[in-house]
């Protein structure tokens, strides 16, 4: 391989490595954000699931509100 091609390949490898490193950092940041969002929305999801179960049992929204006020 000619030296000019080798130099070009090394420079290209360094640039690709920097891009990959940046992408990995972004993936870690997004994974952390997803984890935090899941932690924040978990109670809401459980409440929605409970509400749907109550409604499936024939309990109305008004009855649920009345129970909450006791």
CHARMM internal coordinates of N, CA and C (Angstrom, degrees):
IC EDIT
DIST 1 N 1 CA 1.4445
DIST 1 CA 1 C 1.5329
ANGL 1 N 1 CA 1 C 107.25
DIST 1 C 2 N 1.3243
ANGL 1 CA 1 C 2 N 116.64
DIHE 1 N 1 CA 1 C 2 N 130.63
DIST 2 N 2 CA 1.4622
ANGL 1 C 2 N 2 CA 119.65
DIHE 1 CA 1 C 2 N 2 CA 178.66
DIST 2 CA 2 C 1.5384
ANGL 2 N 2 CA 2 C 109.82
DIHE 1 C 2 N 2 CA 2 C -63.46
DIST 2 C 3 N 1.3219
ANGL 2 CA 2 C 3 N 115.21
DIHE 2 N 2 CA 2 C 3 N 150.93
DIST 3 N 3 CA 1.4658
ANGL 2 C 3 N 3 CA 120.21
DIHE 2 CA 2 C 3 N 3 CA -177.28
DIST 3 CA 3 C 1.5221
ANGL 3 N 3 CA 3 C 111.95
DIHE 2 C 3 N 3 CA 3 C -60.98
DIST 3 C 4 N 1.3385
ANGL 3 CA 3 C 4 N 117.63
DIHE 3 N 3 CA 3 C 4 N -35.81
DIST 4 N 4 CA 1.4665
ANGL 3 C 4 N 4 CA 119.52
DIHE 3 CA 3 C 4 N 4 CA 179.59
DIST 4 CA 4 C 1.5294
ANGL 4 N 4 CA 4 C 110.78
DIHE 3 C 4 N 4 CA 4 C -64.96
DIST 4 C 5 N 1.3181
ANGL 4 CA 4 C 5 N 117.26
DIHE 4 N 4 CA 4 C 5 N -37.86
DIST 5 N 5 CA 1.4614
ANGL 4 C 5 N 5 CA 121.09
DIHE 4 CA 4 C 5 N 5 CA 177.79
DIST 5 CA 5 C 1.5260
ANGL 5 N 5 CA 5 C 110.46
DIHE 4 C 5 N 5 CA 5 C -68.76
DIST 5 C 6 N 1.3280
ANGL 5 CA 5 C 6 N 116.96
DIHE 5 N 5 CA 5 C 6 N -38.36
DIST 6 N 6 CA 1.4589
ANGL 5 C 6 N 6 CA 121.35
DIHE 5 CA 5 C 6 N 6 CA 178.64
DIST 6 CA 6 C 1.5280
ANGL 6 N 6 CA 6 C 110.68
DIHE 5 C 6 N 6 CA 6 C -64.72
DIST 6 C 7 N 1.3342
ANGL 6 CA 6 C 7 N 116.34
DIHE 6 N 6 CA 6 C 7 N -42.09
DIST 7 N 7 CA 1.4629
ANGL 6 C 7 N 7 CA 120.91
DIHE 6 CA 6 C 7 N 7 CA 178.78
DIST 7 CA 7 C 1.5285
ANGL 7 N 7 CA 7 C 109.61
DIHE 6 C 7 N 7 CA 7 C -63.49
DIST 7 C 8 N 1.3062
ANGL 7 CA 7 C 8 N 115.76
DIHE 7 N 7 CA 7 C 8 N -45.56
DIST 8 N 8 CA 1.4650
ANGL 7 C 8 N 8 CA 120.24
DIHE 7 CA 7 C 8 N 8 CA 179.28
DIST 8 CA 8 C 1.5368
ANGL 8 N 8 CA 8 C 110.11
DIHE 7 C 8 N 8 CA 8 C -60.03
DIST 8 C 9 N 1.3393
ANGL 8 CA 8 C 9 N 115.35
DIHE 8 N 8 CA 8 C 9 N -42.43
DIST 9 N 9 CA 1.4747
ANGL 8 C 9 N 9 CA 119.08
DIHE 8 CA 8 C 9 N 9 CA -179.10
DIST 9 CA 9 C 1.5246
ANGL 9 N 9 CA 9 C 111.25
DIHE 8 C 9 N 9 CA 9 C -65.42
DIST 9 C 10 N 1.3218
ANGL 9 CA 9 C 10 N 118.37
DIHE 9 N 9 CA 9 C 10 N -40.32
DIST 10 N 10 CA 1.4657
ANGL 9 C 10 N 10 CA 121.48
DIHE 9 CA 9 C 10 N 10 CA 178.58
DIST 10 CA 10 C 1.5330
ANGL 10 N 10 CA 10 C 109.55
DIHE 9 C 10 N 10 CA 10 C -63.32
DIST 10 C 11 N 1.3231
ANGL 10 CA 10 C 11 N 116.47
DIHE 10 N 10 CA 10 C 11 N -46.24
DIST 11 N 11 CA 1.4714
ANGL 10 C 11 N 11 CA 120.05
DIHE 10 CA 10 C 11 N 11 CA 178.90
DIST 11 CA 11 C 1.5326
ANGL 11 N 11 CA 11 C 110.36
DIHE 10 C 11 N 11 CA 11 C -61.18
DIST 11 C 12 N 1.3170
ANGL 11 CA 11 C 12 N 116.75
DIHE 11 N 11 CA 11 C 12 N -43.01
DIST 12 N 12 CA 1.4603
ANGL 11 C 12 N 12 CA 120.92
DIHE 11 CA 11 C 12 N 12 CA 178.71
DIST 12 CA 12 C 1.5281
ANGL 12 N 12 CA 12 C 110.88
DIHE 11 C 12 N 12 CA 12 C -63.62
DIST 12 C 13 N 1.3328
ANGL 12 CA 12 C 13 N 116.94
DIHE 12 N 12 CA 12 C 13 N -41.90
DIST 13 N 13 CA 1.4659
ANGL 12 C 13 N 13 CA 120.76
DIHE 12 CA 12 C 13 N 13 CA 177.80
DIST 13 CA 13 C 1.5276
ANGL 13 N 13 CA 13 C 110.95
DIHE 12 C 13 N 13 CA 13 C -62.11
DIST 13 C 14 N 1.3199
ANGL 13 CA 13 C 14 N 117.59
DIHE 13 N 13 CA 13 C 14 N -40.51
DIST 14 N 14 CA 1.4686
ANGL 13 C 14 N 14 CA 121.29
DIHE 13 CA 13 C 14 N 14 CA 178.83
DIST 14 CA 14 C 1.5273
ANGL 14 N 14 CA 14 C 110.23
DIHE 13 C 14 N 14 CA 14 C -64.48
DIST 14 C 15 N 1.3215
ANGL 14 CA 14 C 15 N 116.87
DIHE 14 N 14 CA 14 C 15 N -44.77
DIST 15 N 15 CA 1.4699
ANGL 14 C 15 N 15 CA 120.49
DIHE 14 CA 14 C 15 N 15 CA 178.93
DIST 15 CA 15 C 1.5249
ANGL 15 N 15 CA 15 C 110.97
DIHE 14 C 15 N 15 CA 15 C -62.86
DIST 15 C 16 N 1.3287
ANGL 15 CA 15 C 16 N 117.05
DIHE 15 N 15 CA 15 C 16 N -43.41
DIST 16 N 16 CA 1.4663
ANGL 15 C 16 N 16 CA 120.60
DIHE 15 CA 15 C 16 N 16 CA 178.19
DIST 16 CA 16 C 1.5291
ANGL 16 N 16 CA 16 C 110.86
DIHE 15 C 16 N 16 CA 16 C -62.77
DIST 16 C 17 N 1.3156
ANGL 16 CA 16 C 17 N 116.49
DIHE 16 N 16 CA 16 C 17 N -40.93
DIST 17 N 17 CA 1.4560
ANGL 16 C 17 N 17 CA 121.11
DIHE 16 CA 16 C 17 N 17 CA 179.58
DIST 17 CA 17 C 1.5274
ANGL 17 N 17 CA 17 C 110.49
DIHE 16 C 17 N 17 CA 17 C -62.94
DIST 17 C 18 N 1.3345
ANGL 17 CA 17 C 18 N 116.71
DIHE 17 N 17 CA 17 C 18 N -40.98
DIST 18 N 18 CA 1.4635
ANGL 17 C 18 N 18 CA 120.45
DIHE 17 CA 17 C 18 N 18 CA 177.88
DIST 18 CA 18 C 1.5228
ANGL 18 N 18 CA 18 C 111.19
DIHE 17 C 18 N 18 CA 18 C -64.33
DIST 18 C 19 N 1.3347
ANGL 18 CA 18 C 19 N 116.75
DIHE 18 N 18 CA 18 C 19 N -41.27
DIST 19 N 19 CA 1.4610
ANGL 18 C 19 N 19 CA 120.69
DIHE 18 CA 18 C 19 N 19 CA 177.96
DIST 19 CA 19 C 1.5239
ANGL 19 N 19 CA 19 C 110.80
DIHE 18 C 19 N 19 CA 19 C -64.06
DIST 19 C 20 N 1.3248
ANGL 19 CA 19 C 20 N 116.34
DIHE 19 N 19 CA 19 C 20 N -44.81
DIST 20 N 20 CA 1.4663
ANGL 19 C 20 N 20 CA 120.90
DIHE 19 CA 19 C 20 N 20 CA 179.49
DIST 20 CA 20 C 1.5271
ANGL 20 N 20 CA 20 C 109.97
DIHE 19 C 20 N 20 CA 20 C -63.30
DIST 20 C 21 N 1.3258
ANGL 20 CA 20 C 21 N 117.17
DIHE 20 N 20 CA 20 C 21 N -41.62
DIST 21 N 21 CA 1.4637
ANGL 20 C 21 N 21 CA 120.54
DIHE 20 CA 20 C 21 N 21 CA 177.72
DIST 21 CA 21 C 1.5195
ANGL 21 N 21 CA 21 C 111.25
DIHE 20 C 21 N 21 CA 21 C -61.57
DIST 21 C 22 N 1.3268
ANGL 21 CA 21 C 22 N 116.57
DIHE 21 N 21 CA 21 C 22 N -40.92
DIST 22 N 22 CA 1.4575
ANGL 21 C 22 N 22 CA 121.06
DIHE 21 CA 21 C 22 N 22 CA 177.80
DIST 22 CA 22 C 1.5248
ANGL 22 N 22 CA 22 C 111.68
DIHE 21 C 22 N 22 CA 22 C -65.40
DIST 22 C 23 N 1.3233
ANGL 22 CA 22 C 23 N 115.82
DIHE 22 N 22 CA 22 C 23 N -39.86
DIST 23 N 23 CA 1.4639
ANGL 22 C 23 N 23 CA 120.02
DIHE 22 CA 22 C 23 N 23 CA 178.52
DIST 23 CA 23 C 1.5250
ANGL 23 N 23 CA 23 C 110.89
DIHE 22 C 23 N 23 CA 23 C -66.87
DIST 23 C 24 N 1.3258
ANGL 23 CA 23 C 24 N 117.11
DIHE 23 N 23 CA 23 C 24 N -39.79
DIST 24 N 24 CA 1.4643
ANGL 23 C 24 N 24 CA 119.99
DIHE 23 CA 23 C 24 N 24 CA 178.54
DIST 24 CA 24 C 1.5263
ANGL 24 N 24 CA 24 C 110.49
DIHE 23 C 24 N 24 CA 24 C -64.72
DIST 24 C 25 N 1.3189
ANGL 24 CA 24 C 25 N 116.30
DIHE 24 N 24 CA 24 C 25 N -39.02
DIST 25 N 25 CA 1.4660
ANGL 24 C 25 N 25 CA 120.08
DIHE 24 CA 24 C 25 N 25 CA 177.66
DIST 25 CA 25 C 1.5251
ANGL 25 N 25 CA 25 C 110.26
DIHE 24 C 25 N 25 CA 25 C -63.72
DIST 25 C 26 N 1.3280
ANGL 25 CA 25 C 26 N 116.95
DIHE 25 N 25 CA 25 C 26 N -41.57
DIST 26 N 26 CA 1.4622
ANGL 25 C 26 N 26 CA 121.36
DIHE 25 CA 25 C 26 N 26 CA 179.03
DIST 26 CA 26 C 1.5308
ANGL 26 N 26 CA 26 C 110.55
DIHE 25 C 26 N 26 CA 26 C -66.11
DIST 26 C 27 N 1.3239
ANGL 26 CA 26 C 27 N 117.42
DIHE 26 N 26 CA 26 C 27 N -39.36
DIST 27 N 27 CA 1.4631
ANGL 26 C 27 N 27 CA 121.29
DIHE 26 CA 26 C 27 N 27 CA 177.69
DIST 27 CA 27 C 1.5228
ANGL 27 N 27 CA 27 C 110.14
DIHE 26 C 27 N 27 CA 27 C -62.43
DIST 27 C 28 N 1.3319
ANGL 27 CA 27 C 28 N 117.95
DIHE 27 N 27 CA 27 C 28 N -42.90
DIST 28 N 28 CA 1.4666
ANGL 27 C 28 N 28 CA 121.27
DIHE 27 CA 27 C 28 N 28 CA 177.92
DIST 28 CA 28 C 1.5271
ANGL 28 N 28 CA 28 C 110.43
DIHE 27 C 28 N 28 CA 28 C -62.98
DIST 28 C 29 N 1.3221
ANGL 28 CA 28 C 29 N 117.58
DIHE 28 N 28 CA 28 C 29 N -41.83
DIST 29 N 29 CA 1.4617
ANGL 28 C 29 N 29 CA 121.41
DIHE 28 CA 28 C 29 N 29 CA 179.65
DIST 29 CA 29 C 1.5225
ANGL 29 N 29 CA 29 C 110.53
DIHE 28 C 29 N 29 CA 29 C -63.38
DIST 29 C 30 N 1.3211
ANGL 29 CA 29 C 30 N 116.24
DIHE 29 N 29 CA 29 C 30 N -44.83
DIST 30 N 30 CA 1.4623
ANGL 29 C 30 N 30 CA 120.20
DIHE 29 CA 29 C 30 N 30 CA -179.90
DIST 30 CA 30 C 1.5331
ANGL 30 N 30 CA 30 C 111.38
DIHE 29 C 30 N 30 CA 30 C -67.08
DIST 30 C 31 N 1.3275
ANGL 30 CA 30 C 31 N 117.44
DIHE 30 N 30 CA 30 C 31 N -37.88
DIST 31 N 31 CA 1.4642
ANGL 30 C 31 N 31 CA 120.42
DIHE 30 CA 30 C 31 N 31 CA 177.52
DIST 31 CA 31 C 1.5212
ANGL 31 N 31 CA 31 C 110.55
DIHE 30 C 31 N 31 CA 31 C -62.83
DIST 31 C 32 N 1.3249
ANGL 31 CA 31 C 32 N 117.27
DIHE 31 N 31 CA 31 C 32 N -39.30
DIST 32 N 32 CA 1.4548
ANGL 31 C 32 N 32 CA 121.35
DIHE 31 CA 31 C 32 N 32 CA 177.38
DIST 32 CA 32 C 1.5222
ANGL 32 N 32 CA 32 C 110.44
DIHE 31 C 32 N 32 CA 32 C -65.26
DIST 32 C 33 N 1.3161
ANGL 32 CA 32 C 33 N 116.62
DIHE 32 N 32 CA 32 C 33 N -41.06
DIST 33 N 33 CA 1.4618
ANGL 32 C 33 N 33 CA 121.21
DIHE 32 CA 32 C 33 N 33 CA 178.94
DIST 33 CA 33 C 1.5282
ANGL 33 N 33 CA 33 C 110.97
DIHE 32 C 33 N 33 CA 33 C -64.99
DIST 33 C 34 N 1.3222
ANGL 33 CA 33 C 34 N 117.20
DIHE 33 N 33 CA 33 C 34 N -42.15
DIST 34 N 34 CA 1.4615
ANGL 33 C 34 N 34 CA 121.05
DIHE 33 CA 33 C 34 N 34 CA 177.92
DIST 34 CA 34 C 1.5220
ANGL 34 N 34 CA 34 C 110.33
DIHE 33 C 34 N 34 CA 34 C -62.76
DIST 34 C 35 N 1.3317
ANGL 34 CA 34 C 35 N 117.03
DIHE 34 N 34 CA 34 C 35 N -42.82
DIST 35 N 35 CA 1.4651
ANGL 34 C 35 N 35 CA 121.10
DIHE 34 CA 34 C 35 N 35 CA 178.45
DIST 35 CA 35 C 1.5297
ANGL 35 N 35 CA 35 C 110.45
DIHE 34 C 35 N 35 CA 35 C -59.25
DIST 35 C 36 N 1.3269
ANGL 35 CA 35 C 36 N 116.80
DIHE 35 N 35 CA 35 C 36 N -46.37
DIST 36 N 36 CA 1.4652
ANGL 35 C 36 N 36 CA 121.00
DIHE 35 CA 35 C 36 N 36 CA -179.68
DIST 36 CA 36 C 1.5267
ANGL 36 N 36 CA 36 C 110.75
DIHE 35 C 36 N 36 CA 36 C -63.53
DIST 36 C 37 N 1.3205
ANGL 36 CA 36 C 37 N 117.22
DIHE 36 N 36 CA 36 C 37 N -42.59
DIST 37 N 37 CA 1.4657
ANGL 36 C 37 N 37 CA 120.58
DIHE 36 CA 36 C 37 N 37 CA 178.55
DIST 37 CA 37 C 1.5273
ANGL 37 N 37 CA 37 C 111.53
DIHE 36 C 37 N 37 CA 37 C -63.45
DIST 37 C 38 N 1.3201
ANGL 37 CA 37 C 38 N 116.47
DIHE 37 N 37 CA 37 C 38 N -40.65
DIST 38 N 38 CA 1.4565
ANGL 37 C 38 N 38 CA 120.01
DIHE 37 CA 37 C 38 N 38 CA 177.88
DIST 38 CA 38 C 1.5246
ANGL 38 N 38 CA 38 C 111.13
DIHE 37 C 38 N 38 CA 38 C -63.54
DIST 38 C 39 N 1.3276
ANGL 38 CA 38 C 39 N 117.23
DIHE 38 N 38 CA 38 C 39 N -39.97
DIST 39 N 39 CA 1.4647
ANGL 38 C 39 N 39 CA 121.24
DIHE 38 CA 38 C 39 N 39 CA 178.02
DIST 39 CA 39 C 1.5291
ANGL 39 N 39 CA 39 C 110.96
DIHE 38 C 39 N 39 CA 39 C -63.76
DIST 39 C 40 N 1.3224
ANGL 39 CA 39 C 40 N 116.63
DIHE 39 N 39 CA 39 C 40 N -40.14
DIST 40 N 40 CA 1.4610
ANGL 39 C 40 N 40 CA 120.37
DIHE 39 CA 39 C 40 N 40 CA -178.64
DIST 40 CA 40 C 1.5231
ANGL 40 N 40 CA 40 C 112.38
DIHE 39 C 40 N 40 CA 40 C -72.44
DIST 40 C 41 N 1.3231
ANGL 40 CA 40 C 41 N 117.57
DIHE 40 N 40 CA 40 C 41 N -33.94
DIST 41 N 41 CA 1.4582
ANGL 40 C 41 N 41 CA 120.34
DIHE 40 CA 40 C 41 N 41 CA -175.00
DIST 41 CA 41 C 1.5253
ANGL 41 N 41 CA 41 C 113.23
DIHE 40 C 41 N 41 CA 41 C -93.22
DIST 41 C 42 N 1.3059
ANGL 41 CA 41 C 42 N 118.29
DIHE 41 N 41 CA 41 C 42 N -9.41
DIST 42 N 42 CA 1.4652
ANGL 41 C 42 N 42 CA 121.04
DIHE 41 CA 41 C 42 N 42 CA -178.75
DIST 42 CA 42 C 1.5263
ANGL 42 N 42 CA 42 C 112.83
DIHE 41 C 42 N 42 CA 42 C -57.29
DIST 42 C 43 N 1.3520
ANGL 42 CA 42 C 43 N 119.34
DIHE 42 N 42 CA 42 C 43 N -47.99
DIST 43 N 43 CA 1.4713
ANGL 42 C 43 N 43 CA 118.39
DIHE 42 CA 42 C 43 N 43 CA 178.14
DIST 43 CA 43 C 1.5344
ANGL 43 N 43 CA 43 C 112.57
DIHE 42 C 43 N 43 CA 43 C -61.11
DIST 43 C 44 N 1.3069
ANGL 43 CA 43 C 44 N 116.65
DIHE 43 N 43 CA 43 C 44 N -38.14
DIST 44 N 44 CA 1.4667
ANGL 43 C 44 N 44 CA 120.49
DIHE 43 CA 43 C 44 N 44 CA 178.77
DIST 44 CA 44 C 1.5286
ANGL 44 N 44 CA 44 C 110.15
DIHE 43 C 44 N 44 CA 44 C -63.85
DIST 44 C 45 N 1.3200
ANGL 44 CA 44 C 45 N 116.24
DIHE 44 N 44 CA 44 C 45 N -42.93
DIST 45 N 45 CA 1.4632
ANGL 44 C 45 N 45 CA 119.73
DIHE 44 CA 44 C 45 N 45 CA 179.48
DIST 45 CA 45 C 1.5265
ANGL 45 N 45 CA 45 C 110.82
DIHE 44 C 45 N 45 CA 45 C -62.80
DIST 45 C 46 N 1.3349
ANGL 45 CA 45 C 46 N 116.78
DIHE 45 N 45 CA 45 C 46 N -39.19
DIST 46 N 46 CA 1.4650
ANGL 45 C 46 N 46 CA 120.15
DIHE 45 CA 45 C 46 N 46 CA 178.39
DIST 46 CA 46 C 1.5241
ANGL 46 N 46 CA 46 C 110.44
DIHE 45 C 46 N 46 CA 46 C -65.90
DIST 46 C 47 N 1.3189
ANGL 46 CA 46 C 47 N 117.31
DIHE 46 N 46 CA 46 C 47 N -40.02
DIST 47 N 47 CA 1.4624
ANGL 46 C 47 N 47 CA 121.09
DIHE 46 CA 46 C 47 N 47 CA 179.07
DIST 47 CA 47 C 1.5318
ANGL 47 N 47 CA 47 C 110.74
DIHE 46 C 47 N 47 CA 47 C -64.60
DIST 47 C 48 N 1.3095
ANGL 47 CA 47 C 48 N 116.84
DIHE 47 N 47 CA 47 C 48 N -41.55
DIST 48 N 48 CA 1.4700
ANGL 47 C 48 N 48 CA 120.84
DIHE 47 CA 47 C 48 N 48 CA 179.23
DIST 48 CA 48 C 1.5219
ANGL 48 N 48 CA 48 C 109.76
DIHE 47 C 48 N 48 CA 48 C -64.66
DIST 48 C 49 N 1.3266
ANGL 48 CA 48 C 49 N 116.88
DIHE 48 N 48 CA 48 C 49 N -41.82
DIST 49 N 49 CA 1.4645
ANGL 48 C 49 N 49 CA 120.76
DIHE 48 CA 48 C 49 N 49 CA 178.31
DIST 49 CA 49 C 1.5230
ANGL 49 N 49 CA 49 C 110.55
DIHE 48 C 49 N 49 CA 49 C -61.55
DIST 49 C 50 N 1.3443
ANGL 49 CA 49 C 50 N 116.80
DIHE 49 N 49 CA 49 C 50 N -44.38
DIST 50 N 50 CA 1.4610
ANGL 49 C 50 N 50 CA 120.46
DIHE 49 CA 49 C 50 N 50 CA 178.82
DIST 50 CA 50 C 1.5280
ANGL 50 N 50 CA 50 C 110.76
DIHE 49 C 50 N 50 CA 50 C -63.25
DIST 50 C 51 N 1.3098
ANGL 50 CA 50 C 51 N 117.02
DIHE 50 N 50 CA 50 C 51 N -42.13
DIST 51 N 51 CA 1.4630
ANGL 50 C 51 N 51 CA 121.04
DIHE 50 CA 50 C 51 N 51 CA 178.88
DIST 51 CA 51 C 1.5259
ANGL 51 N 51 CA 51 C 111.21
DIHE 50 C 51 N 51 CA 51 C -61.05
DIST 51 C 52 N 1.3190
ANGL 51 CA 51 C 52 N 116.26
DIHE 51 N 51 CA 51 C 52 N -44.02
DIST 52 N 52 CA 1.4659
ANGL 51 C 52 N 52 CA 119.89
DIHE 51 CA 51 C 52 N 52 CA 179.25
DIST 52 CA 52 C 1.5259
ANGL 52 N 52 CA 52 C 111.77
DIHE 51 C 52 N 52 CA 52 C -64.04
DIST 52 C 53 N 1.3439
ANGL 52 CA 52 C 53 N 116.41
DIHE 52 N 52 CA 52 C 53 N -37.31
DIST 53 N 53 CA 1.4630
ANGL 52 C 53 N 53 CA 119.85
DIHE 52 CA 52 C 53 N 53 CA 177.64
DIST 53 CA 53 C 1.5304
ANGL 53 N 53 CA 53 C 110.47
DIHE 52 C 53 N 53 CA 53 C -65.17
DIST 53 C 54 N 1.3339
ANGL 53 CA 53 C 54 N 116.69
DIHE 53 N 53 CA 53 C 54 N -43.91
DIST 54 N 54 CA 1.4582
ANGL 53 C 54 N 54 CA 120.22
DIHE 53 CA 53 C 54 N 54 CA 178.60
DIST 54 CA 54 C 1.5291
ANGL 54 N 54 CA 54 C 111.46
DIHE 53 C 54 N 54 CA 54 C -61.99
DIST 54 C 55 N 1.3215
ANGL 54 CA 54 C 55 N 115.82
DIHE 54 N 54 CA 54 C 55 N -42.80
DIST 55 N 55 CA 1.4672
ANGL 54 C 55 N 55 CA 119.52
DIHE 54 CA 54 C 55 N 55 CA 178.68
DIST 55 CA 55 C 1.5249
ANGL 55 N 55 CA 55 C 111.06
DIHE 54 C 55 N 55 CA 55 C -65.24
DIST 55 C 56 N 1.3242
ANGL 55 CA 55 C 56 N 116.56
DIHE 55 N 55 CA 55 C 56 N -35.50
DIST 56 N 56 CA 1.4672
ANGL 55 C 56 N 56 CA 120.12
DIHE 55 CA 55 C 56 N 56 CA 178.12
DIST 56 CA 56 C 1.5243
ANGL 56 N 56 CA 56 C 110.74
DIHE 55 C 56 N 56 CA 56 C -65.82
DIST 56 C 57 N 1.3250
ANGL 56 CA 56 C 57 N 116.74
DIHE 56 N 56 CA 56 C 57 N -27.86
DIST 57 N 57 CA 1.4578
ANGL 56 C 57 N 57 CA 121.23
DIHE 56 CA 56 C 57 N 57 CA 177.18
DIST 57 CA 57 C 1.5253
ANGL 57 N 57 CA 57 C 112.11
DIHE 56 C 57 N 57 CA 57 C -81.71
DIST 57 C 58 N 1.3284
ANGL 57 CA 57 C 58 N 117.29
DIHE 57 N 57 CA 57 C 58 N -0.94
DIST 58 N 58 CA 1.4534
ANGL 57 C 58 N 58 CA 122.14
DIHE 57 CA 57 C 58 N 58 CA 176.81
DIST 58 CA 58 C 1.5164
ANGL 58 N 58 CA 58 C 114.65
DIHE 57 C 58 N 58 CA 58 C 93.66
DIST 58 C 59 N 1.3301
ANGL 58 CA 58 C 59 N 117.57
DIHE 58 N 58 CA 58 C 59 N 9.41
DIST 59 N 59 CA 1.4588
ANGL 58 C 59 N 59 CA 120.80
DIHE 58 CA 58 C 59 N 59 CA 178.87
DIST 59 CA 59 C 1.5264
ANGL 59 N 59 CA 59 C 108.31
DIHE 58 C 59 N 59 CA 59 C -82.86
DIST 59 C 60 N 1.3284
ANGL 59 CA 59 C 60 N 115.80
DIHE 59 N 59 CA 59 C 60 N 131.36
DIST 60 N 60 CA 1.4678
ANGL 59 C 60 N 60 CA 120.09
DIHE 59 CA 59 C 60 N 60 CA -176.56
DIST 60 CA 60 C 1.5254
ANGL 60 N 60 CA 60 C 110.67
DIHE 59 C 60 N 60 CA 60 C -83.68
DIST 60 C 61 N 1.3160
ANGL 60 CA 60 C 61 N 115.13
DIHE 60 N 60 CA 60 C 61 N 164.90
DIST 61 N 61 CA 1.4660
ANGL 60 C 61 N 61 CA 120.66
DIHE 60 CA 60 C 61 N 61 CA 177.37
DIST 61 CA 61 C 1.5261
ANGL 61 N 61 CA 61 C 110.68
DIHE 60 C 61 N 61 CA 61 C -60.03
DIST 61 C 62 N 1.3221
ANGL 61 CA 61 C 62 N 116.76
DIHE 61 N 61 CA 61 C 62 N -40.88
DIST 62 N 62 CA 1.4723
ANGL 61 C 62 N 62 CA 120.96
DIHE 61 CA 61 C 62 N 62 CA -179.94
DIST 62 CA 62 C 1.5256
ANGL 62 N 62 CA 62 C 110.97
DIHE 61 C 62 N 62 CA 62 C -62.58
DIST 62 C 63 N 1.3153
ANGL 62 CA 62 C 63 N 117.72
DIHE 62 N 62 CA 62 C 63 N -41.19
DIST 63 N 63 CA 1.4639
ANGL 62 C 63 N 63 CA 121.53
DIHE 62 CA 62 C 63 N 63 CA 178.01
DIST 63 CA 63 C 1.5286
ANGL 63 N 63 CA 63 C 111.55
DIHE 62 C 63 N 63 CA 63 C -63.89
DIST 63 C 64 N 1.3154
ANGL 63 CA 63 C 64 N 115.91
DIHE 63 N 63 CA 63 C 64 N -37.79
DIST 64 N 64 CA 1.4754
ANGL 63 C 64 N 64 CA 120.83
DIHE 63 CA 63 C 64 N 64 CA 178.20
DIST 64 CA 64 C 1.5075
ANGL 64 N 64 CA 64 C 109.77
DIHE 63 C 64 N 64 CA 64 C -65.52
DIST 64 C 65 N 1.3330
ANGL 64 CA 64 C 65 N 117.42
DIHE 64 N 64 CA 64 C 65 N -42.45
DIST 65 N 65 CA 1.4710
ANGL 64 C 65 N 65 CA 121.27
DIHE 64 CA 64 C 65 N 65 CA 179.31
DIST 65 CA 65 C 1.5168
ANGL 65 N 65 CA 65 C 110.03
DIHE 64 C 65 N 65 CA 65 C -64.20
DIST 65 C 66 N 1.3217
ANGL 65 CA 65 C 66 N 117.57
DIHE 65 N 65 CA 65 C 66 N -41.33
DIST 66 N 66 CA 1.4576
ANGL 65 C 66 N 66 CA 120.79
DIHE 65 CA 65 C 66 N 66 CA 179.06
DIST 66 CA 66 C 1.5322
ANGL 66 N 66 CA 66 C 110.64
DIHE 65 C 66 N 66 CA 66 C -61.31
DIST 66 C 67 N 1.3305
ANGL 66 CA 66 C 67 N 116.14
DIHE 66 N 66 CA 66 C 67 N -42.43
DIST 67 N 67 CA 1.4762
ANGL 66 C 67 N 67 CA 120.03
DIHE 66 CA 66 C 67 N 67 CA 178.25
DIST 67 CA 67 C 1.5243
ANGL 67 N 67 CA 67 C 111.86
DIHE 66 C 67 N 67 CA 67 C -63.23
DIST 67 C 68 N 1.3056
ANGL 67 CA 67 C 68 N 116.91
DIHE 67 N 67 CA 67 C 68 N -34.61
DIST 68 N 68 CA 1.4708
ANGL 67 C 68 N 68 CA 120.69
DIHE 67 CA 67 C 68 N 68 CA -179.41
DIST 68 CA 68 C 1.5305
ANGL 68 N 68 CA 68 C 110.64
DIHE 67 C 68 N 68 CA 68 C -68.24
DIST 68 C 69 N 1.3121
ANGL 68 CA 68 C 69 N 118.29
DIHE 68 N 68 CA 68 C 69 N -29.01
DIST 69 N 69 CA 1.4496
ANGL 68 C 69 N 69 CA 121.78
DIHE 68 CA 68 C 69 N 69 CA -176.34
DIST 69 CA 69 C 1.5252
ANGL 69 N 69 CA 69 C 113.03
DIHE 68 C 69 N 69 CA 69 C -79.86
DIST 69 C 70 N 1.3519
ANGL 69 CA 69 C 70 N 117.63
DIHE 69 N 69 CA 69 C 70 N -8.35
DIST 70 N 70 CA 1.4669
ANGL 69 C 70 N 70 CA 120.17
DIHE 69 CA 69 C 70 N 70 CA 178.87
DIST 70 CA 70 C 1.4769
ANGL 70 N 70 CA 70 C 111.66
DIHE 69 C 70 N 70 CA 70 C -84.26
END
COOR INIT
IC SEED 1 N 1 CA 1 C
IC BUILD
